[in-house]
């Protein structure tokens, strides 16, 4: 009896130890597995599903009847319809205007604010959150507030008229051709504080010795920033651009709330186009096609950029 | 052997009885309802229905939907149905009901409909949305119509205006207001509002037969006709009477301009009346309601319906109770008095309604008898969403000058509608 029990106990002990060892090996994988699985299914799985749908004739509900490249052909034709502009053409042009302005101005403003705040000024603790807080608002609140603020009848233009400058005119928000710039203004206001925080963190991370050395060498402040600080902060530019680019592409509530449901079809963005075709116009296949094209476009820009940035490391 | 057979038969009988008993006992006394009537008047109106059902012993359960408008609700509904878990019923609009019916997702309440004789009291054109191949699968809650104009009576008196009977008189009235320094036309420059106004303009310019030919039949010659071109020209005329800040304005803000007397008139469906009511304005005394000039006698309708989904057997009784309560004349009257629309059945007495409601009820009866009761193109009651969306695009692009002439607009309309078909 004992002879049979003892080896068993020993082997259990050994197994337990090795089990713990093995458990320690697999634990990170085990913990990551659920989220990995979720991402695999709900991000990449549905990417593939959308890709599949773009080749079908799905309308209100999904359908598995394949119709080849007809949907792509449709969007390709719309891409070149400029008079009157097709919704897809407007969406692409607006994406260029909005995305370009949004990313560029957020970077410039964010960096400038960060550099100014980094001058060891008094009251930084108060100023920093003031610039950062717009990010705490949802886009729909930002959009509605800016729409009211820019409305010529009740907002900025009226206030300036009441102060006496009656020839002042700023009616972009009710002019379909200029609306997209108002969307950009609202977006930049909301996000530049966040970009500032990113850059500020980067600036704080720079070794003071390097700056002192530059100073001793007689470098001007501009040269110090241009030739030393900015190159060091390159990784921060990378993260900022990735964050901003995806926010620009997915922005949907902002454009609808600033423009008031897209009058004249002039404030269309790929995201609003995709949503309206998929969900309200019952042309799911066309919506999916536009989503695939959006993904391809982002990939075409981001993959080479990431590659060139990360290759050096 | 014999013993075993008896045992098995007995067991089967017992389980069968048990099953039958449990099926009966588990009849769920609950109505699951997806809707977006959550604000003030609408929620109060729906409470009437909740109480009617409570009297019969059915509990009411709202299916929560994030966000106000119908779009979010439609997306949520699609997800629920796709997951095989439809609500008992859902508020639904126009062709979305047809889509669900064609996908075989709706139930069958024909037995109740036949018993209650709904086919006789619901306007014929509307039954297109509540029945599929003669089978009832939805109930209409109300009839809205879009060819109304709403005027501030004080402003009207000030400028000495009278009811315009045709489009030219309408323009003359707007001119009068312009001279008096009032904003003549309160408009919200959003695609759906412009398209809704264009429905009325087309009806006024071409008459009901032309409207049907162009928008219900999508007849190519009608879409490309000179009448359609003239309709676009008339729409362009109206643009001259708006204030410069109209683009992107919400419809209720435009109504507020009329209520406050800043503007003379708004072209809008009868849901605008709710805004006047909320501001304690009285029909006939503070504000006036006329049919869009040149469309009297016709009704361009849209309607709210409850689509009845294909639910499990134990929830069917509750569904029938809901359908019955919704179609009861007392609810139809009580609900629509509050909502500003008119009852979806034509045998409801109009005693509780104001003068606009009374006119609306009479108009529906007459238009139905004359064959002038037609679905709104802008509101998705003439064509499926794809076509209606294309229609919105063309009208709004023309209205904001992206399409430069009425010739181009007609060509573009024909092309866009054909593309979307």
Interface residues (C-beta under 8 A of the other chain):
Chain A: X59 X60 X61 X74 X84 X85 X87 X147 X151 X152 X153 X171 X173 X174 X175 X176 X179 X259 X260 X261 X262 X263 X264 X265 X266 X276 X277 X279 X280 X281 X282 X283
Chain B: X71 X74 X75 X78 X82 X95 X96 X99 X103 X188 X189 X190 X191 X192 X194 X243 X244 X245 X246 X247 X248 X249 X250 X384 X385 X386 X388 X389 X393 X396 X397 X399 X400 X401 X402 X403 X404 X408 X412 X419 X420
